[in-house]
Amino acid sequence: MASPLFHVGGMGMALAAPKRKSRKAIRKKTRPASRLRFAFRAGVIGGLALFAGTIVWAGFYAAAPPPGTLTMLQRKMSGDVIIHPWTPLEKISPNLVTAVISAEDTRFCLHNGIDFEAVNKAMNEAENGKRLRGASTISQQTAKNAFLWNGGGWLRKGGEAWMTVLIETFWSKRRIMEVYLNVAEWGDGLFGAEAAAQARFGKPARDLTMREAALLASVLPNPHKWRVDPPGPYVRGRVQTVQKRMGVVRRDRLDACVVTP
């Protein structure tokens, strides 16, 4: 069929009909937008899956003992022999519960996972020229030890805060303490109160004395640097401080959410 003719001023001029865009050109134009939508949907689905997965994970550990931690895996890969017997809280000396509360988090029974009072105090001390000290609670340490890895970074800190909220929501304080005392690292591949008590004192965790419990609690911030056997001058001084605090914690019932009279 001949191309359409348009007559202008009595003269015939053949104008070509406008060309249609090829399907290939249309696909090239729409491809970036499609990829953006796909990436957005994948991100939303991935975020929802991660959100639900962490809730299920925390709920599972509310009843089941954690089989291991990322820190244990790290130590094993570095050549350590991991010793990690799970011990119910009822078979761990109340002395150790009181000792770790005295050493690590005297407001454990009072806060909801994150101690904002301690955070503000630490920030004020730093502003006044004092060394910045940690304000991590036992709940935060439990979340980090059970679900995450050692080290800094906003990703790990954000994950720690979220998992702290979850365990404070789904676990009791007794359960948080039970998991804490079973995944805490005491050096030389020792994880948990029972492993530490047997290796350091040759006795089960249920028989730890007040001083032995204070010794174990005193090295928790850095069990690779500070030793229980034999304790150095710093650890001996810290043990005395922890033992004094234990008296205050018991007197004021600051361990009442875990230790029953």
FIDREN-646057 format. One record per residue (C-alpha): residue number from 1; y, x, z. Coordinates in nm, 4 decimals. Each point is the difference from the previous one (the first is absolute). Layout:
residues N
SITE   resi          Y          X          Z
SITE    NUM          Y          X          Z
...
//
This chain:
residues 261
SITE   resi          Y          X          Z
SITE      1     0.0000     0.0000     0.0000
SITE      2     0.3436     0.1380    -0.0878
SITE      3     0.2417     0.1037     0.2721
SITE      4     0.2550    -0.2718     0.0792
SITE      5     0.3319     0.0292    -0.1898
SITE      6     0.3356    -0.0739     0.1490
SITE      7     0.2874    -0.0627    -0.2438
SITE      8     0.3417     0.1238     0.1062
SITE      9     0.2947    -0.0655    -0.2278
SITE     10    -0.2212    -0.0951    -0.2905
SITE     11    -0.1784     0.3294     0.0104
SITE     12    -0.3572     0.0218     0.0985
SITE     13    -0.0725     0.2415     0.2850
SITE     14    -0.3497     0.0484     0.1301
SITE     15    -0.0008     0.0473     0.3783
SITE     16    -0.3222     0.0985     0.1678
SITE     17    -0.1176    -0.2232     0.2844
SITE     18     0.0320     0.1598     0.3484
SITE     19    -0.3059     0.2017     0.0894
SITE     20    -0.2103    -0.1061     0.2905
SITE     21    -0.0649     0.2556     0.2747
SITE     22    -0.3486     0.1340    -0.0141
SITE     23    -0.2433    -0.0746     0.2773
SITE     24    -0.0208     0.3719     0.0696
SITE     25     0.3740     0.0211     0.0663
SITE     26    -0.0141    -0.3024     0.2311
SITE     27    -0.2880     0.1539     0.1938
SITE     28     0.1942     0.3250     0.0419
SITE     29     0.2982    -0.1890     0.1374
SITE     30    -0.1970    -0.2100     0.2473
SITE     31    -0.2358     0.2767     0.1161
SITE     32     0.2357     0.1550     0.2653
SITE     33     0.0675    -0.3422     0.1529
SITE     34    -0.3723    -0.0772     0.0100
SITE     35    -0.0728     0.3303     0.1676
SITE     36     0.2702    -0.0649     0.2591
SITE     37    -0.1441    -0.3431     0.0804
SITE     38    -0.3498     0.1479     0.0261
SITE     39     0.1195     0.2763     0.2325
SITE     40     0.1816    -0.2548     0.2180
SITE     41    -0.3039    -0.2263     0.0234
SITE     42    -0.2277     0.2954     0.0738
SITE     43     0.2380     0.1166     0.2720
SITE     44     0.0109    -0.3447     0.1611
SITE     45    -0.3789    -0.0382    -0.0127
SITE     46    -0.0500     0.3522     0.1343
SITE     47     0.2470    -0.0600     0.2813
SITE     48    -0.1660    -0.3272     0.1004
SITE     49    -0.3438     0.1658    -0.0099
SITE     50     0.1233     0.2846     0.2206
SITE     51     0.1645    -0.2477     0.2382
SITE     52    -0.3192    -0.2057     0.0313
SITE     53    -0.2190     0.3092     0.0183
SITE     54     0.1848     0.1466     0.2963
SITE     55    -0.0291    -0.3294     0.1878
SITE     56    -0.3748    -0.0157    -0.0652
SITE     57    -0.0369     0.3664     0.0986
SITE     58     0.1856    -0.0491     0.3286
SITE     59    -0.1991    -0.3162     0.0680
SITE     60    -0.3272     0.1843    -0.0613
SITE     61     0.0903     0.2782     0.2422
SITE     62     0.0926    -0.2613     0.2597
SITE     63    -0.3733    -0.0399     0.0623
SITE     64    -0.1786     0.2880    -0.1728
SITE     65     0.0309     0.3681     0.0970
SITE     66     0.1765     0.2088    -0.2647
SITE     67    -0.2766     0.2111    -0.1588
SITE     68     0.2396     0.2882    -0.0569
SITE     69     0.3583     0.0942    -0.0813
SITE     70     0.1837     0.1955    -0.2659
SITE     71     0.0693     0.2716     0.2571
SITE     72    -0.3727     0.0342     0.0653
SITE     73    -0.0591     0.0328    -0.3732
SITE     74     0.2704     0.2645    -0.0215
SITE     75    -0.1508     0.1997     0.2869
SITE     76    -0.3481    -0.0284    -0.1482
SITE     77     0.1211     0.1277    -0.3356
SITE     78     0.1556     0.2986     0.1772
SITE     79    -0.3383     0.0896     0.1498
SITE     80     0.0034    -0.1654     0.3443
SITE     81    -0.3065    -0.1764     0.1368
SITE     82     0.1196    -0.3480     0.0961
SITE     83    -0.1185    -0.1424     0.3327
SITE     84     0.0984    -0.3654     0.0325
SITE     85    -0.2098    -0.2201     0.2286
SITE     86     0.1427    -0.3499     0.0431
SITE     87     0.0394    -0.1005     0.3650
SITE     88     0.0983    -0.3483     0.1227
SITE     89     0.3081    -0.0114     0.2189
SITE     90    -0.2130    -0.1133     0.2944
SITE     91    -0.1756     0.3383    -0.0120
SITE     92     0.3218     0.2040     0.0035
SITE     93     0.1567     0.0924     0.3325
SITE     94     0.3111    -0.2021     0.0920
SITE     95     0.1452     0.3377     0.0968
SITE     96     0.0197     0.0919    -0.3676
SITE     97     0.1636    -0.3316    -0.0936
SITE     98     0.2655     0.0510     0.2673
SITE     99     0.0418     0.3651    -0.0981
SITE    100     0.0689    -0.0650    -0.3699
SITE    101     0.2410    -0.2807     0.0853
SITE    102     0.1770     0.2371     0.2406
SITE    103     0.0120     0.2832    -0.2524
SITE    104     0.0611    -0.1850    -0.3265
SITE    105     0.1441    -0.3470     0.0533
SITE    106     0.0905    -0.1350     0.3449
SITE    107     0.1265    -0.3239    -0.1566
SITE    108    -0.3257    -0.0664    -0.1865
SITE    109    -0.0581    -0.3305     0.1792
SITE    110     0.3620    -0.1076    -0.0406
SITE    111     0.0820     0.0438    -0.3691
SITE    112    -0.1380    -0.1612    -0.3164
SITE    113    -0.1034     0.3179    -0.1751
SITE    114     0.3342     0.1665    -0.0712
SITE    115     0.2033     0.0962     0.3044
SITE    116     0.3570    -0.0445    -0.1198
SITE    117     0.1304     0.0935     0.3440
SITE    118    -0.1703     0.3397    -0.0246
SITE    119     0.1219     0.0437    -0.3595
SITE    120     0.3617    -0.0644     0.1009
SITE    121    -0.0315     0.2362     0.2955
SITE    122    -0.1412     0.2768    -0.2205
SITE    123     0.2811    -0.0469    -0.2539
SITE    124     0.2672     0.0110     0.2714
SITE    125    -0.1493     0.3197     0.1418
SITE    126     0.0007     0.1561    -0.3473
SITE    127     0.3649    -0.0951    -0.0512
SITE    128     0.0859     0.1696     0.3307
SITE    129    -0.1502     0.3263    -0.1209
SITE    130    -0.3435    -0.0291     0.1545
SITE    131    -0.3172     0.0701    -0.1955
SITE    132    -0.1238    -0.3017    -0.1916
SITE    133    -0.3126    -0.1251     0.1711
SITE    134    -0.2599    -0.2358    -0.1309
SITE    135     0.0090    -0.3686     0.0890
SITE    136    -0.3360    -0.0942    -0.1509
SITE    137    -0.1924    -0.2524     0.2069
SITE    138    -0.3734    -0.0114     0.0641
SITE    139    -0.0166    -0.2964    -0.2390
SITE    140     0.1692     0.2019    -0.2749
SITE    141    -0.2271     0.2970     0.0629
SITE    142    -0.3035    -0.2285    -0.0172
SITE    143     0.1187    -0.1477    -0.3311
SITE    144     0.0551     0.3472    -0.1431
SITE    145    -0.3272     0.1456     0.1276
SITE    146    -0.2211    -0.2943    -0.0974
SITE    147     0.1469    -0.0898    -0.3404
SITE    148     0.2200     0.2795    -0.1310
SITE    149     0.0390     0.3761    -0.0100
SITE    150     0.1908     0.2690     0.1889
SITE    151     0.3342     0.1180    -0.1266
SITE    152     0.3454    -0.1371    -0.0653
SITE    153     0.1577    -0.1765    -0.2930
SITE    154     0.1414    -0.3489    -0.0362
SITE    155    -0.3182    -0.1346    -0.1570
SITE    156    -0.2123     0.0934     0.3004
SITE    157     0.2661    -0.1123     0.2482
SITE    158     0.0395    -0.3336    -0.1764
SITE    159    -0.3756    -0.0502    -0.0042
SITE    160    -0.0156     0.0887     0.3678
SITE    161     0.2663    -0.2565     0.0896
SITE    162    -0.1782    -0.2733    -0.2004
SITE    163    -0.3445     0.0759     0.1453
SITE    164     0.1538     0.0107     0.3492
SITE    165     0.1298    -0.3539    -0.0504
SITE    166    -0.3446    -0.1104    -0.1178
SITE    167    -0.1994     0.1469     0.2880
SITE    168     0.2483    -0.1309     0.2542
SITE    169    -0.0452    -0.3421    -0.1619
SITE    170    -0.3795    -0.0063    -0.0329
SITE    171    -0.1157     0.2337     0.2774
SITE    172     0.0349    -0.0178     0.3760
SITE    173     0.1562     0.2869     0.1921
SITE    174    -0.3450     0.0860     0.1306
SITE    175    -0.1323     0.0229    -0.3554
SITE    176     0.2900     0.2233    -0.1046
SITE    177    -0.0731     0.2308     0.2919
SITE    178    -0.3727    -0.0028    -0.0733
SITE    179     0.0512     0.1041    -0.3626
SITE    180     0.2645     0.2540     0.1003
SITE    181    -0.2311     0.1739     0.2451
SITE    182    -0.2831     0.0035    -0.2546
SITE    183     0.1864     0.1461    -0.2987
SITE    184     0.2376     0.2381     0.1805
SITE    185    -0.0543     0.3643    -0.0922
SITE    186    -0.0657     0.2560     0.2740
SITE    187    -0.0495     0.3081    -0.2184
SITE    188    -0.3085     0.1883    -0.1232
SITE    189    -0.1258    -0.3053    -0.1893
SITE    190    -0.0021    -0.2143     0.3154
SITE    191     0.1099    -0.3592    -0.0528
SITE    192     0.0014    -0.2554     0.2768
SITE    193    -0.0088     0.0098     0.3775
SITE    194    -0.3767     0.0349     0.0290
SITE    195    -0.0173     0.3036    -0.2303
SITE    196     0.2894     0.1662     0.1837
SITE    197    -0.1393    -0.0708     0.3488
SITE    198    -0.3448     0.1328    -0.0882
SITE    199     0.1309     0.3139    -0.1737
SITE    200     0.2760     0.0899     0.2461
SITE    201    -0.1497    -0.1080     0.3334
SITE    202    -0.3704    -0.0600    -0.0630
SITE    203     0.0116    -0.3611     0.1153
SITE    204     0.0332    -0.3491    -0.1486
SITE    205     0.3439    -0.1496    -0.0465
SITE    206    -0.0662    -0.2597     0.2675
SITE    207    -0.0126     0.2755     0.2677
SITE    208     0.3282     0.1776    -0.0766
SITE    209     0.2068     0.0808     0.3081
SITE    210     0.3740    -0.0498     0.0224
SITE    211     0.0702     0.3687    -0.0704
SITE    212    -0.2484     0.0177    -0.2883
SITE    213     0.1550    -0.3097    -0.1546
SITE    214     0.3474     0.1502     0.0409
SITE    215    -0.1225     0.3186    -0.1705
SITE    216    -0.1310    -0.1916    -0.3018
SITE    217     0.3151    -0.2114    -0.0237
SITE    218     0.2250     0.3048     0.0271
SITE    219    -0.1333     0.1666    -0.3154
SITE    220    -0.0051    -0.3129    -0.2179
SITE    221     0.3274     0.0737    -0.1803
SITE    222    -0.1454     0.3224    -0.1418
SITE    223    -0.3667     0.0629     0.0904
SITE    224    -0.0207     0.2975    -0.2371
SITE    225     0.2850     0.1844     0.1701
SITE    226    -0.0520    -0.1038     0.3636
SITE    227    -0.3369     0.0584     0.1630
SITE    228    -0.1826    -0.1727     0.2841
SITE    229    -0.2363     0.2895     0.0609
SITE    230     0.1718     0.2005     0.1226
SITE    231     0.3418    -0.1682     0.0253
SITE    232     0.3012     0.2230    -0.0541
SITE    233     0.3171    -0.0018     0.2142
SITE    234     0.1633    -0.2754    -0.2047
SITE    235    -0.3047    -0.2273     0.0193
SITE    236    -0.0379     0.0586     0.3744
SITE    237     0.3621    -0.1005     0.0534
SITE    238    -0.0404    -0.3037    -0.2215
SITE    239    -0.3135    -0.1041     0.1920
SITE    240     0.1975    -0.0047     0.3235
SITE    241     0.2666    -0.2174    -0.1619
SITE    242    -0.2593    -0.2401    -0.1418
SITE    243    -0.1747    -0.0322     0.3372
SITE    244     0.3285    -0.0913     0.1658
SITE    245     0.0686    -0.2595    -0.2681
SITE    246    -0.3487    -0.1426     0.0461
SITE    247     0.0927    -0.0858     0.3570
SITE    248     0.3100    -0.1845    -0.1193
SITE    249    -0.1885    -0.1791    -0.2776
SITE    250    -0.2602    -0.1240     0.2474
SITE    251     0.2565    -0.0976     0.2596
SITE    252     0.2068    -0.2004    -0.2493
SITE    253    -0.3102    -0.1376    -0.1810
SITE    254     0.1200     0.1380    -0.3343
SITE    255    -0.3667     0.0219    -0.1062
SITE    256    -0.0821    -0.3587     0.1019
SITE    257    -0.0565    -0.1176    -0.3591
SITE    258    -0.3013     0.2329    -0.0190
SITE    259    -0.1100     0.0992     0.3499
SITE    260    -0.1142    -0.2852     0.2211
SITE    261     0.0409     0.0328     0.3794
//
